Amino acid sequence: INEPDFLDALRKAAWQAGRHVQIIHVGGAGGDHPYFTHVMEGRYLKAIFARVTTAKNMSQGPRPLEGYAGDFE
């Protein structure tokens, strides 16, 4: 899956779950995993670091999911 489709799938899943997703970082393979420009399938390693919040009460700002004890509270 390419990166735009991956992010779109994340967006759709968040909408269906009634959540908001704030992307913190989009990452992938390190420099020791090169790929050819003509073979984009070589960019198969992807990572999304995100904050997920409930969609309700967003006028008061994003809120962490209940029971979440992460660093973003």
N, C-alpha and C positions, 0 to 999 in steps of 0.2 A: 504494500500500500504506500502511496506517495504521501509526503508530509501534508499537503493541503487536504487530501481526503481523510487522513488520520485526524487532523484538527476538526474537520467537519463532522466526523463520526463522534468525536468527543463532545462537540457543541450540541449535536442532536440528542445524544444520550443524556446530557445534562438537562436539556429542555424537557425530555420525556420524564425524567426523575424529579423535576421541579427544583433543580439546583442551578446555581451560578458557578462557573468555573473561571478563575482568574489565573492566566498563564504566568508563571514566574520565570520559567526557563524552558526553551526547546533545545534539546541536545541530541547527540548521536554518537557515532563511533569516534574514537580518538584519532589523533594523527598517525597512529601506528596501523590504521585500517584504511588505506587509501582506496579510491575507486576511480574508474575511468569515466570521463565526461560523456562518452558515447554509450555507456552501460549504466544507466541510472538505477538499475536493480541492485547495484553494489551499495546503495545507500539504504539498505534494509534495516539497519540498527537505528532506532529512534527512542527518545525518552522525553516525556513531558512531565515537568514538575509544576504542580498547580495547587491552588487553594480552592477548595470546594465549600460553598456556603449554601444555606437554604435560600430559596427564592422569596419567601415571605418576609415582610418588613424590610425590604431593601431600601426604603426611603430613609431608614435610620442607619444605613451603612451595612456592609456585609457582616454576617455573623457566622461563626464556625458551626459545623454540624454538632448536634448535641452529643455529649460524651467524648468529644475529641479533645485530647490533652496535648496538642502540638504546640510548637513555638509561635504560632501565628495568632494566638488569642490576644 
